[in-house]
């Protein structure tokens, strides 16, 4: 018998889910709502249905963090096949080109270097980018192709970790900025080689500072709930998403004023102008984020989580 009811407790924090193949990110949220009996859930970083891996899920008050995460970098392991093109840039799409190729490992490894650093990438038609109030994938399904504007991306590292010259298949590892389409990198890589290329599988190994080693499957979460143990043991606190910022601990008086919305002076909280801080009360409980405005000398609340 399940003695644990998530709805009976105020749960606030972050669960790192290992998204299964075939699920949309929204599917994961819907499943978790059913398992946890909690409506207030959100996620960071959408994954395509064919992809697996890290999907940070925000619970309760943590949902307020979804749109202000300071770390939006992501890492992936992507498998690919050269000598083929599809309309979706991955193996699930309709084949539009196929021809035998004999690309060598050394040439492949050299060509991936062109994607390093800040570049521009054209979003694929089969993507969630919205143009004129409609998602590109919706237009693509209608057989329409519209003009898209290239978007700036930043690839911090990219490496070919495996390549079979006989089958023309391999794997790359990519560490990149938010909004980077890995299947487009594979497509563009294939174009640069003159052979075409498609993504055959994708695993996100990190997102927004959370790693695959910290993740749990939906089944693991379900077992914890059904056993009555609950999920507190696998949840990360809200402030774990903001560790990039310095910490400020208020005294009792300033804690009370801060909670009442009073703007404190920078010298009262020992904050330096121009910086964002994690703010904690006198009991060391995380309260939220504040910006030290050097021009007004005020400690301005950005987001509260209490």
NUBA-163139 format. One record per residue: residue number from 1; residue in one letter; x, y, z of N, C-alpha, C in turn. Coordinates in nm, 3 decimals. Layout:
REM residues N
    n  res     n_c1     n_c2     n_c3    ca_c1    ca_c2    ca_c3     c_c1     c_c2     c_c3
  NUM    a        X        Y        Z        X        Y        Z        X        Y        Z
...
***
This chain:
REM residues 306
    n  res     n_c1     n_c2     n_c3    ca_c1    ca_c2    ca_c3     c_c1     c_c2     c_c3
    1    x    0.084   -0.121    0.000    0.000    0.000    0.000    0.087    0.125    0.000
    2    x    0.051    0.224   -0.077    0.128    0.348   -0.085    0.087    0.440    0.029
    3    x    0.180    0.461    0.126    0.152    0.548    0.239    0.200    0.690    0.216
    4    x    0.261    0.711    0.099    0.319    0.842    0.069    0.231    0.919   -0.027
    5    x    0.197    1.039    0.010    0.121    1.125   -0.078    0.196    1.257   -0.094
    6    x    0.249    1.278   -0.213    0.325    1.400   -0.237    0.240    1.523   -0.212
    7    x    0.110    1.513   -0.238    0.023    1.629   -0.223    0.007    1.669   -0.076
    8    x    0.043    1.579    0.016    0.031    1.611    0.158    0.152    1.689    0.208
    9    x    0.256    1.700    0.125    0.377    1.769    0.165    0.406    1.880    0.065
   10    x    0.469    1.986    0.116    0.509    2.093    0.026    0.647    2.059   -0.029
   11    x    0.651    2.013   -0.152    0.776    1.974   -0.214    0.824    2.085   -0.306
   12    x    0.946    2.129   -0.281    1.007    2.234   -0.362    1.151    2.195   -0.392
   13    x    1.182    2.179   -0.519    1.319    2.142   -0.554    1.328    2.095   -0.697
   14    x    1.438    2.030   -0.728    1.467    1.990   -0.866    1.498    1.841   -0.871
   15    x    1.428    1.770   -0.959    1.456    1.629   -0.985    1.518    1.620   -1.124
   16    x    1.629    1.551   -1.133    1.692    1.532   -1.263    1.642    1.400   -1.320
   17    x    1.563    1.410   -1.426    1.503    1.292   -1.487    1.586    1.248   -1.609
   18    x    1.603    1.117   -1.624    1.664    1.061   -1.744    1.549    1.030   -1.840
   19    x    1.526    1.121   -1.933    1.411    1.108   -2.023    1.423    0.984   -2.111
   20    x    1.317    0.904   -2.117    1.321    0.786   -2.203    1.296    0.820   -2.349
   21    x    1.343    0.736   -2.437    1.321    0.753   -2.580    1.172    0.740   -2.612
   22    x    1.124    0.822   -2.705    0.984    0.815   -2.746    0.893    0.908   -2.668
   23    x    0.944    0.970   -2.561    0.867    1.064   -2.481    0.903    1.207   -2.520
   24    x    0.804    1.295   -2.525    0.834    1.438   -2.533    0.864    1.486   -2.392
   25    x    0.921    1.605   -2.382    0.947    1.662   -2.248    0.815    1.684   -2.174
   26    x    0.710    1.722   -2.249    0.578    1.740   -2.188    0.523    1.607   -2.138
   27    x    0.549    1.498   -2.210    0.506    1.365   -2.165    0.564    1.332   -2.029
   28    x    0.691    1.368   -2.009    0.758    1.341   -1.882    0.687    1.416   -1.769
   29    x    0.656    1.543   -1.793    0.586    1.623   -1.692    0.449    1.563   -1.662
   30    x    0.378    1.521   -1.766    0.245    1.462   -1.747    0.254    1.333   -1.665
   31    x    0.353    1.250   -1.693    0.373    1.126   -1.617    0.404    1.155   -1.471
   32    x    0.491    1.254   -1.448    0.528    1.288   -1.311    0.411    1.345   -1.233
   33    x    0.326    1.421   -1.300    0.207    1.473   -1.232    0.121    1.357   -1.181
   34    x    0.111    1.253   -1.263    0.033    1.136   -1.221    0.099    1.059   -1.110
   35    x    0.231    1.051   -1.112    0.305    0.975   -1.009    0.309    1.051   -0.877
   36    x    0.337    1.181   -0.885    0.357    1.261   -0.764    0.229    1.327   -0.712
   37    x    0.126    1.333   -0.796    0.002    1.405   -0.761    0.032    1.552   -0.731
   38    x    0.120    1.609   -0.813    0.156    1.750   -0.802    0.133    1.816   -0.937
   39    x    0.065    1.929   -0.938    0.038    1.999   -1.064    0.150    2.097   -1.100
   40    x    0.213    2.152   -0.997    0.310    2.259   -1.020    0.447    2.200   -1.055
   41    x    0.464    2.168   -1.182    0.589    2.112   -1.232    0.629    2.186   -1.360
   42    x    0.758    2.198   -1.381    0.808    2.257   -1.504    0.940    2.192   -1.541
   43    x    0.990    2.222   -1.660    1.118    2.162   -1.701    1.203    2.265   -1.773
   44    x    1.333    2.236   -1.781    1.426    2.323   -1.850    1.491    2.247   -1.964
   45    x    1.486    2.303   -2.084    1.554    2.243   -2.197    1.478    2.130   -2.262
   46    x    1.400    2.162   -2.364    1.318    2.063   -2.433    1.406    1.961   -2.507
   47    x    1.365    1.834   -2.503    1.432    1.728   -2.576    1.336    1.668   -2.679
   48    x    1.387    1.638   -2.798    1.307    1.570   -2.899    1.267    1.431   -2.850
   49    x    1.156    1.377   -2.900    1.112    1.243   -2.858    1.219    1.134   -2.875
   50    x    1.300    1.141   -2.981    1.399    1.036   -3.004    1.518    1.046   -2.908
   51    x    1.532    1.160   -2.842    1.645    1.182   -2.752    1.619    1.125   -2.613
   52    x    1.727    1.094   -2.544    1.721    1.051   -2.405    1.811    1.142   -2.322
   53    x    1.806    1.124   -2.191    1.903    1.193   -2.107    1.846    1.300   -2.016
   54    x    1.933    1.391   -1.976    1.908    1.485   -1.867    1.796    1.583   -1.898
   55    x    1.693    1.579   -1.814    1.582    1.675   -1.819    1.556    1.723   -1.677
   56    x    1.608    1.840   -1.639    1.581    1.892   -1.505    1.433    1.928   -1.490
   57    x    1.369    1.873   -1.387    1.227    1.900   -1.363    1.215    1.979   -1.232
   58    x    1.142    2.088   -1.239    1.130    2.181   -1.126    0.996    2.161   -1.057
   59    x    1.002    2.144   -0.926    0.885    2.108   -0.847    0.846    2.222   -0.753
   60    x    0.716    2.251   -0.747    0.666    2.352   -0.653    0.721    2.491   -0.680
   61    x    0.774    2.555   -0.575    0.827    2.691   -0.589    0.946    2.698   -0.683
   62    x    1.011    2.584   -0.706    1.127    2.582   -0.796    1.089    2.615   -0.939
   63    x    0.960    2.602   -0.975    0.919    2.634   -1.112    0.947    2.779   -1.147
   64    x    0.959    2.864   -1.046    0.989    3.005   -1.071    1.131    3.025   -1.122
   65    x    1.211    2.918   -1.115    1.351    2.927   -1.160    1.368    2.895   -1.307
   66    x    1.268    2.833   -1.368    1.282    2.781   -1.505    1.331    2.884   -1.606
   67    x    1.281    3.008   -1.596    1.313    3.108   -1.697    1.427    3.201   -1.658
   68    x    1.495    3.173   -1.545    1.605    3.261   -1.503    1.732    3.182   -1.471
   69    x    1.743    3.062   -1.526    1.860    2.979   -1.498    1.986    3.046   -1.554
   70    x    2.090    3.061   -1.472    2.211    3.128   -1.519    2.299    3.039   -1.607
   71    x    2.284    2.908   -1.593    2.364    2.814   -1.670    2.275    2.740   -1.767
   72    x    2.287    2.772   -1.895    2.205    2.708   -1.998    2.288    2.620   -2.092
   73    x    2.410    2.587   -2.049    2.495    2.503   -2.133    2.451    2.357   -2.123
   74    x    2.476    2.283   -2.232    2.434    2.144   -2.238    2.544    2.060   -2.303
   75    x    2.543    1.929   -2.272    2.638    1.837   -2.331    2.562    1.717   -2.388
   76    x    2.614    1.664   -2.498    2.546    1.554   -2.566    2.644    1.448   -2.615
   77    x    2.594    1.326   -2.625    2.658    1.220   -2.702    2.563    1.190   -2.817
   78    x    2.614    1.203   -2.939    2.528    1.187   -3.056    2.588    1.084   -3.151
   79    x    2.506    0.987   -3.190    2.548    0.890   -3.291    2.495    0.936   -3.427
   80    x    2.570    0.904   -3.532    2.535    0.955   -3.664    2.573    0.855   -3.774
   81    x    2.518    0.881   -3.890    2.552    0.803   -4.009    2.570    0.898   -4.126
   82    x    2.683    0.883   -4.197    2.707    0.961   -4.317    2.645    0.890   -4.438
   83    x    2.646    0.956   -4.552    2.599    0.902   -4.681    2.447    0.903   -4.695
   84    x    2.379    0.977   -4.607    2.233    0.980   -4.612    2.181    1.115   -4.564
   85    x    2.069    1.160   -4.622    2.001    1.281   -4.577    1.853    1.249   -4.560
   86    x    1.790    1.314   -4.461    1.645    1.301   -4.443    1.585    1.440   -4.426
   87    x    1.453    1.449   -4.440    1.388    1.579   -4.427    1.386    1.632   -4.285
   88    x    1.412    1.544   -4.187    1.413    1.587   -4.047    1.554    1.601   -3.991
   89    x    1.653    1.565   -4.069    1.794    1.566   -4.030    1.828    1.455   -3.929
   90    x    1.732    1.367   -3.901    1.760    1.250   -3.818    1.704    1.125   -3.885
   91    x    1.733    1.011   -3.826    1.701    0.883   -3.890    1.551    0.855   -3.896
   92    x    1.469    0.932   -3.822    1.325    0.909   -3.821    1.256    0.969   -3.944
   93    x    1.327    1.052   -4.019    1.264    1.123   -4.130    1.264    1.047   -4.261
   94    x    1.208    1.114   -4.361    1.201    1.058   -4.497    1.335    1.077   -4.567
   95    x    1.387    0.968   -4.624    1.516    0.973   -4.693    1.503    1.054   -4.821
   96    x    1.588    1.157   -4.834    1.585    1.241   -4.954    1.716    1.230   -5.034
   97    x    1.814    1.161   -4.978    1.941    1.139   -5.049    2.013    1.021   -4.983
   98    x    2.068    0.934   -5.066    2.147    0.822   -5.013    2.247    0.779   -5.119
   99    x    2.373    0.778   -5.079    2.479    0.744   -5.173    2.600    0.695   -5.094
  100    x    2.665    0.593   -5.143    2.779    0.535   -5.072    2.890    0.639   -5.055
  101    x    2.952    0.639   -4.937    3.063    0.732   -4.911    3.180    0.656   -4.848
  102    x    3.298    0.717   -4.855    3.417    0.653   -4.798    3.503    0.754   -4.722
  103    x    3.435    0.831   -4.638    3.504    0.932   -4.557    3.598    0.865   -4.458
  104    x    3.719    0.921   -4.444    3.818    0.869   -4.351    3.809    0.943   -4.217
  105    x    3.850    0.873   -4.113    3.839    0.928   -3.977    3.913    1.061   -3.963
  106    x    4.034    1.069   -4.018    4.115    1.191   -4.003    4.045    1.312   -4.066
  107    x    3.983    1.292   -4.181    3.912    1.403   -4.247    3.790    1.445   -4.166
  108    x    3.719    1.348   -4.112    3.602    1.377   -4.029    3.642    1.456   -3.906
  109    x    3.747    1.412   -3.840    3.794    1.480   -3.719    3.837    1.623   -3.747
  110    x    3.893    1.645   -3.867    3.936    1.779   -3.905    3.815    1.869   -3.934
  111    x    3.714    1.814   -4.000    3.598    1.894   -4.039    3.513    1.940   -3.921
  112    x    3.506    1.862   -3.813    3.422    1.903   -3.699    3.475    2.030   -3.633
  113    x    3.601    2.063   -3.656    3.660    2.182   -3.593    3.592    2.311   -3.639
  114    x    3.528    2.306   -3.758    3.463    2.427   -3.809    3.344    2.470   -3.723
  115    x    3.296    2.381   -3.638    3.179    2.413   -3.555    3.218    2.471   -3.420
  116    x    3.346    2.475   -3.389    3.391    2.528   -3.260    3.370    2.678   -3.250
  117    x    3.336    2.722   -3.129    3.322    2.864   -3.102    3.186    2.919   -3.139
  118    x    3.179    3.051   -3.150    3.053    3.118   -3.183    3.031    3.115   -3.334
  119    x    2.921    3.056   -3.374    2.884    3.049   -3.516    2.734    3.075   -3.528
  120    x    2.684    3.073   -3.651    2.541    3.086   -3.673    2.486    2.955   -3.727
  121    x    2.367    2.920   -3.681    2.304    2.794   -3.721    2.162    2.821   -3.768
  122    x    2.125    2.761   -3.880    1.989    2.775   -3.932    1.901    2.670   -3.867
  123    x    1.798    2.711   -3.791    1.710    2.613   -3.725    1.645    2.521   -3.828
  124    x    1.636    2.391   -3.802    1.572    2.300   -3.896    1.421    2.323   -3.902
  125    x    1.360    2.286   -4.014    1.215    2.301   -4.026    1.143    2.215   -3.922
  126    x    1.196    2.097   -3.895    1.135    2.014   -3.791    1.194    2.055   -3.656
  127    x    1.144    2.167   -3.604    1.188    2.217   -3.474    1.074    2.295   -3.410
  128    x    1.092    2.327   -3.282    0.987    2.395   -3.206    0.995    2.547   -3.217
  129    x    1.086    2.596   -3.301    1.097    2.741   -3.321    0.964    2.793   -3.378
  130    x    0.919    2.907   -3.324    0.791    2.963   -3.366    0.811    3.079   -3.463
  131    x    0.741    3.075   -3.575    0.742    3.183   -3.674    0.598    3.216   -3.711
  132    x    0.561    3.341   -3.690    0.424    3.383   -3.721    0.320    3.312   -3.638
  133    x    0.357    3.278   -3.514    0.264    3.212   -3.423    0.246    3.063   -3.446
  134    x    0.329    3.006   -3.535    0.317    2.864   -3.563    0.454    2.797   -3.550
  135    x    0.456    2.677   -3.492    0.580    2.602   -3.478    0.628    2.557   -3.616
  136    x    0.760    2.557   -3.634    0.816    2.515   -3.762    0.777    2.372   -3.797
  137    x    0.775    2.283   -3.696    0.742    2.143   -3.726    0.597    2.128   -3.774
  138    x    0.510    2.220   -3.730    0.371    2.217   -3.777    0.365    2.253   -3.926
  139    x    0.442    2.354   -3.964    0.448    2.395   -4.104    0.512    2.286   -4.189
  140    x    0.616    2.223   -4.133    0.686    2.117   -4.207    0.593    1.999   -4.234
  141    x    0.508    1.967   -4.136    0.414    1.856   -4.154    0.308    1.888   -4.260
  142    x    0.288    2.018   -4.284    0.194    2.061   -4.389    0.263    2.069   -4.525
  143    x    0.390    2.031   -4.526    0.466    2.035   -4.651    0.519    2.172   -4.687
  144    x    0.519    2.263   -4.590    0.564    2.400   -4.615    0.705    2.420   -4.562
  145    x    0.780    2.502   -4.633    0.912    2.543   -4.587    0.917    2.694   -4.591
  146    x    0.953    2.755   -4.477    0.955    2.901   -4.468    1.097    2.949   -4.444
  147    x    1.116    3.077   -4.470    1.247    3.137   -4.448    1.275    3.146   -4.299
  148    x    1.393    3.101   -4.258    1.434    3.110   -4.117    1.559    3.195   -4.107
  149    x    1.573    3.263   -3.996    1.693    3.342   -3.972    1.793    3.259   -3.892
  150    x    1.921    3.264   -3.931    2.024    3.193   -3.853    2.030    3.248   -3.711
  151    x    2.062    3.160   -3.618    2.073    3.201   -3.478    2.214    3.175   -3.428
  152    x    2.260    3.262   -3.340    2.395    3.246   -3.285    2.399    3.130   -3.185
  153    x    2.499    3.046   -3.200    2.522    2.938   -3.104    2.669    2.940   -3.065
  154    x    2.700    2.871   -2.957    2.839    2.864   -2.912    2.872    2.719   -2.877
  155    x    2.959    2.659   -2.955    3.003    2.522   -2.929    3.136    2.529   -2.854
  156    x    3.134    2.491   -2.726    3.253    2.500   -2.642    3.353    2.389   -2.674
  157    x    3.300    2.271   -2.708    3.387    2.160   -2.747    3.308    2.063   -2.833
  158    x    3.378    1.999   -2.927    3.316    1.897   -3.012    3.426    1.799   -3.051
  159    x    3.398    1.670   -3.037    3.500    1.568   -3.062    3.436    1.443   -3.121
  160    x    3.500    1.390   -3.223    3.458    1.261   -3.277    3.520    1.153   -3.189
  161    x    3.438    1.082   -3.113    3.490    0.982   -3.019    3.493    0.842   -3.078
  162    x    3.422    0.825   -3.191    3.416    0.693   -3.252    3.375    0.708   -3.399
  163    x    3.440    0.630   -3.488    3.398    0.630   -3.628    3.440    0.501   -3.697
  164    x    3.344    0.435   -3.760    3.368    0.312   -3.835    3.368    0.348   -3.983
  165    x    3.485    0.344   -4.045    3.498    0.385   -4.185    3.419    0.293   -4.279
  166    x    3.400    0.168   -4.238    3.328    0.073   -4.321    3.179    0.103   -4.326
  167    x    3.119    0.128   -4.210    2.974    0.154   -4.204    2.942    0.303   -4.212
  168    x    3.047    0.388   -4.201    3.030    0.534   -4.203    2.941    0.581   -4.089
  169    x    2.955    0.515   -3.976    2.879    0.553   -3.857    2.975    0.588   -3.743
  170    x    2.929    0.671   -3.653    3.016    0.709   -3.542    2.944    0.783   -3.433
  171    x    3.023    0.848   -3.348    2.968    0.922   -3.234    3.049    1.048   -3.212
  172    x    2.981    1.157   -3.178    3.048    1.279   -3.138    2.999    1.320   -3.000
  173    x    3.082    1.392   -2.928    3.044    1.451   -2.801    3.052    1.603   -2.817
  174    x    2.946    1.670   -2.773    2.935    1.815   -2.794    2.898    1.884   -2.662
  175    x    2.968    1.993   -2.633    2.931    2.079   -2.520    2.899    2.215   -2.580
  176    x    2.777    2.264   -2.559    2.731    2.380   -2.635    2.633    2.467   -2.557
  177    x    2.597    2.578   -2.620    2.501    2.671   -2.562    2.359    2.624   -2.586
  178    x    2.268    2.686   -2.514    2.125    2.663   -2.531    2.084    2.695   -2.676
  179    x    1.990    2.618   -2.729    1.938    2.646   -2.861    2.017    2.585   -2.976
  180    x    2.119    2.505   -2.942    2.199    2.439   -3.046    2.131    2.309   -3.089
  181    x    2.110    2.292   -3.217    2.051    2.168   -3.269    2.163    2.073   -3.312
  182    x    2.175    1.962   -3.240    2.282    1.866   -3.270    2.259    1.800   -3.405
  183    x    2.134    1.771   -3.438    2.108    1.708   -3.569    2.144    1.800   -3.684
  184    x    2.135    1.931   -3.661    2.176    2.026   -3.764    2.328    2.028   -3.776
  185    x    2.399    2.013   -3.665    2.544    2.002   -3.672    2.583    1.880   -3.755
  186    x    2.515    1.767   -3.730    2.542    1.645   -3.806    2.511    1.667   -3.955
  187    x    2.397    1.730   -3.982    2.357    1.760   -4.120    2.461    1.848   -4.188
  188    x    2.502    1.955   -4.119    2.598    2.049   -4.177    2.736    1.983   -4.193
  189    x    2.770    1.896   -4.100    2.895    1.821   -4.111    2.893    1.734   -4.237
  190    x    2.780    1.666   -4.258    2.765    1.583   -4.378    2.775    1.665   -4.505
  191    x    2.717    1.786   -4.502    2.724    1.875   -4.618    2.868    1.916   -4.646
  192    x    2.942    1.944   -4.539    3.082    1.987   -4.557    3.168    1.875   -4.615
  193    x    3.126    1.751   -4.593    3.199    1.635   -4.643    3.149    1.592   -4.781
  194    x    3.036    1.650   -4.823    2.979    1.617   -4.952    2.907    1.484   -4.956
  195    x    2.869    1.433   -4.838    2.807    1.300   -4.831    2.668    1.301   -4.771
  196    x    2.635    1.406   -4.699    2.512    1.404   -4.619    2.537    1.333   -4.488
  197    x    2.450    1.356   -4.391    2.464    1.291   -4.261    2.338    1.308   -4.180
  198    x    2.305    1.206   -4.101    2.187    1.213   -4.015    2.220    1.169   -3.873
  199    x    2.146    1.225   -3.780    2.154    1.184   -3.640    2.079    1.053   -3.624
  200    x    2.141    0.955   -3.557    2.074    0.826   -3.537    2.033    0.804   -3.391
  201    x    2.100    0.869   -3.299    2.056    0.865   -3.159    2.120    0.982   -3.085
  202    x    2.054    1.025   -2.977    2.103    1.141   -2.902    2.078    1.123   -2.753
  203    x    2.184    1.143   -2.676    2.172    1.142   -2.530    2.226    1.273   -2.474
  204    x    2.143    1.344   -2.397    2.193    1.465   -2.331    2.257    1.423   -2.199
  205    x    2.384    1.452   -2.185    2.457    1.407   -2.067    2.466    1.512   -1.957
  206    x    2.436    1.637   -1.991    2.428    1.741   -1.888    2.343    1.856   -1.937
  207    x    2.282    1.927   -1.842    2.197    2.042   -1.875    2.184    2.132   -1.754
  208    x    2.210    2.260   -1.774    2.193    2.362   -1.669    2.267    2.328   -1.540
  209    x    2.381    2.261   -1.555    2.462    2.229   -1.438    2.434    2.094   -1.376
  210    x    2.337    2.019   -1.430    2.303    1.887   -1.377    2.352    1.779   -1.473
  211    x    2.405    1.671   -1.415    2.473    1.567   -1.493    2.390    1.439   -1.498
  212    x    2.416    1.358   -1.601    2.345    1.232   -1.618    2.361    1.140   -1.496
  213    x    2.474    1.151   -1.425    2.497    1.068   -1.306    2.403    1.104   -1.192
  214    x    2.340    1.221   -1.201    2.246    1.266   -1.098    2.101    1.234   -1.134
  215    x    2.081    1.173   -1.249    1.945    1.154   -1.300    1.880    1.025   -1.252
  216    x    1.747    1.023   -1.263    1.666    0.906   -1.224    1.560    0.883   -1.331
  217    x    1.526    0.758   -1.352    1.422    0.725   -1.449    1.285    0.747   -1.387
  218    x    1.184    0.754   -1.472    1.047    0.766   -1.423    1.009    0.646   -1.338
  219    x    1.056    0.528   -1.376    1.026    0.407   -1.298    1.088    0.414   -1.160
  220    x    1.210    0.468   -1.150    1.275    0.481   -1.019    1.196    0.576   -0.929
  221    x    1.145    0.684   -0.987    1.063    0.778   -0.910    0.934    0.710   -0.864
  222    x    0.874    0.634   -0.953    0.749    0.564   -0.920    0.769    0.465   -0.806
  223    x    0.880    0.391   -0.811    0.909    0.292   -0.706    0.926    0.361   -0.570
  224    x    0.993    0.477   -0.569    1.012    0.550   -0.444    0.877    0.593   -0.385
  225    x    0.788    0.638   -0.471    0.656    0.682   -0.424    0.575    0.562   -0.373
  226    x    0.574    0.453   -0.451    0.494    0.336   -0.414    0.546    0.267   -0.290
  227    x    0.676    0.281   -0.262    0.734    0.220   -0.143    0.713    0.305   -0.018
  228    x    0.663    0.428   -0.039    0.637    0.517    0.074    0.758    0.599    0.116
  229    x    0.869    0.586    0.043    0.990    0.659    0.081    0.985    0.806    0.042
  230    x    0.914    0.836   -0.067    0.909    0.974   -0.113    1.030    1.011   -0.196
  231    x    1.030    1.134   -0.250    1.135    1.175   -0.342    1.232    1.278   -0.282
  232    x    1.213    1.311   -0.154    1.301    1.412   -0.094    1.448    1.376   -0.108
  233    x    1.477    1.247   -0.101    1.617    1.201   -0.107    1.683    1.218   -0.242
  234    x    1.604    1.237   -0.347    1.663    1.253   -0.480    1.642    1.393   -0.537
  235    x    1.583    1.479   -0.456    1.561    1.617   -0.501    1.679    1.706   -0.465
  236    x    1.710    1.796   -0.555    1.813    1.896   -0.528    1.745    2.026   -0.486
  237    x    1.804    2.099   -0.390    1.741    2.223   -0.345    1.739    2.328   -0.455
  238    x    1.647    2.422   -0.443    1.630    2.524   -0.546    1.760    2.601   -0.571
  239    x    1.832    2.631   -0.463    1.952    2.713   -0.480    2.064    2.641   -0.556
  240    x    2.052    2.509   -0.575    2.155    2.436   -0.650    2.162    2.483   -0.795
  241    x    2.055    2.545   -0.843    2.053    2.596   -0.981    2.125    2.730   -0.995
  242    x    2.163    2.789   -0.880    2.220    2.924   -0.884    2.356    2.933   -0.815
  243    x    2.428    2.822   -0.808    2.555    2.821   -0.736    2.663    2.908   -0.801
  244    x    2.636    2.951   -0.925    2.730    3.039   -0.994    2.737    3.176   -0.925
  245    x    2.631    3.211   -0.851    2.626    3.341   -0.783    2.685    3.332   -0.642
  246    x    2.738    3.446   -0.594    2.788    3.453   -0.457    2.672    3.449   -0.357
  247    x    2.706    3.414   -0.235    2.605    3.398   -0.130    2.608    3.516   -0.034
  248    x    2.489    3.562    0.003    2.474    3.666    0.106    2.380    3.613    0.214
  249    x    2.424    3.621    0.340    2.339    3.579    0.453    2.300    3.704    0.532
  250    x    2.170    3.726    0.545    2.119    3.844    0.615    2.109    3.818    0.765
  251    x    2.120    3.925    0.844    2.095    3.909    0.987    1.945    3.909    1.012
  252    x    1.904    3.893    1.135    1.761    3.881    1.166    1.682    4.004    1.122
  253    x    1.734    4.120    1.151    1.664    4.244    1.117    1.649    4.258    0.965
  254    x    1.759    4.236    0.896    1.757    4.251    0.750    1.674    4.142    0.682
  255    x    1.670    4.024    0.744    1.586    3.916    0.691    1.440    3.958    0.694
  256    x    1.398    4.016    0.805    1.260    4.061    0.819    1.227    4.170    0.718
  257    x    1.317    4.266    0.702    1.295    4.375    0.607    1.290    4.322    0.464
  258    x    1.382    4.232    0.431    1.389    4.175    0.296    1.259    4.102    0.263
  259    x    1.209    4.022    0.357    1.085    3.946    0.335    0.965    4.037    0.318
  260    x    0.974    4.157    0.375    0.864    4.254    0.363    0.878    4.342    0.239
  261    x    0.980    4.312    0.156    0.997    4.386    0.032    1.074    4.515    0.044
  262    x    1.136    4.538    0.159    1.214    4.661    0.178    1.348    4.648    0.108
  263    x    1.385    4.748    0.029    1.514    4.747   -0.040    1.625    4.788    0.057
  264    x    1.720    4.700    0.074    1.831    4.726    0.163    1.942    4.798    0.088
  265    x    2.028    4.868    0.163    2.143    4.933    0.102    2.256    4.831    0.088
  266    x    2.340    4.852   -0.010    2.446    4.754   -0.037    2.539    4.734    0.082
  267    x    2.569    4.840    0.153    2.659    4.828    0.269    2.596    4.747    0.382
  268    x    2.463    4.742    0.385    2.394    4.664    0.488    2.411    4.513    0.466
  269    x    2.426    4.475    0.341    2.437    4.332    0.310    2.577    4.294    0.261
  270    x    2.667    4.391    0.261    2.806    4.368    0.218    2.811    4.315    0.075
  271    x    2.735    4.380   -0.014    2.729    4.336   -0.154    2.799    4.437   -0.245
  272    x    2.857    4.386   -0.352    2.927    4.470   -0.449    2.835    4.501   -0.567
  273    x    2.832    4.626   -0.607    2.747    4.668   -0.717    2.773    4.593   -0.846
  274    x    2.665    4.564   -0.920    2.678    4.496   -1.047    2.669    4.345   -1.040
  275    x    2.657    4.289   -0.922    2.652    4.144   -0.905    2.514    4.095   -0.863
  276    x    2.482    3.971   -0.903    2.362    3.903   -0.855    2.403    3.807   -0.744
  277    x    2.320    3.797   -0.640    2.353    3.715   -0.524    2.242    3.615   -0.490
  278    x    2.285    3.502   -0.433    2.192    3.411   -0.365    2.171    3.469   -0.225
  279    x    2.044    3.486   -0.187    2.014    3.549   -0.059    1.958    3.446    0.039
  280    x    2.015    3.445    0.159    1.973    3.352    0.264    1.934    3.432    0.389
  281    x    1.833    3.381    0.460    1.792    3.444    0.584    1.889    3.414    0.697
  282    x    1.861    3.468    0.812    1.949    3.448    0.929    1.953    3.302    0.972
  283    x    1.851    3.224    0.931    1.848    3.081    0.961    1.915    2.998    0.851
  284    x    1.980    3.067    0.756    2.051    3.006    0.642    1.958    2.936    0.543
  285    x    1.830    2.975    0.544    1.733    2.921    0.447    1.734    3.010    0.323
  286    x    1.739    2.948    0.206    1.744    3.022    0.080    1.615    3.102    0.059
  287    x    1.631    3.231    0.032    1.516    3.319    0.012    1.494    3.354   -0.135
  288    x    1.603    3.373   -0.209    1.588    3.410   -0.349    1.712    3.474   -0.405
  289    x    1.693    3.550   -0.513    1.803    3.618   -0.582    1.781    3.768   -0.575
  290    x    1.891    3.841   -0.563    1.884    3.987   -0.561    2.002    4.043   -0.638
  291    x    1.980    4.161   -0.696    2.083    4.228   -0.774    2.134    4.350   -0.699
  292    x    2.266    4.362   -0.690    2.326    4.477   -0.623    2.341    4.590   -0.725
  293    x    2.249    4.685   -0.718    2.249    4.797   -0.813    2.345    4.905   -0.764
  294    x    2.458    4.915   -0.830    2.560    5.011   -0.789    2.519    5.155   -0.810
  295    x    2.430    5.181   -0.906    2.387    5.318   -0.935    2.296    5.373   -0.826
  296    x    2.204    5.290   -0.779    2.109    5.336   -0.677    2.152    5.297   -0.536
  297    x    2.258    5.215   -0.527    2.307    5.163   -0.398    2.202    5.079   -0.327
  298    x    2.115    5.012   -0.406    2.009    4.930   -0.349    2.028    4.782   -0.381
  299    x    1.983    4.698   -0.291    1.985    4.554   -0.307    1.845    4.515   -0.361
  300    x    1.834    4.499   -0.491    1.704    4.486   -0.558    1.666    4.338   -0.573
  301    x    1.548    4.303   -0.524    1.500    4.164   -0.534    1.470    4.129   -0.679
  302    x    1.528    4.017   -0.726    1.502    3.967   -0.862    1.393    3.860   -0.862
  303    x    1.403    3.769   -0.766    1.305    3.659   -0.757    1.309    3.601   -0.617
  304    x    1.191    3.587   -0.558    1.179    3.525   -0.426    1.129    3.382   -0.438
  305    x    1.174    3.296   -0.349    1.132    3.155   -0.351    1.072    3.111   -0.216
  306    x    1.035    3.209   -0.133    0.974    3.173   -0.004    0.823    3.192   -0.008
***
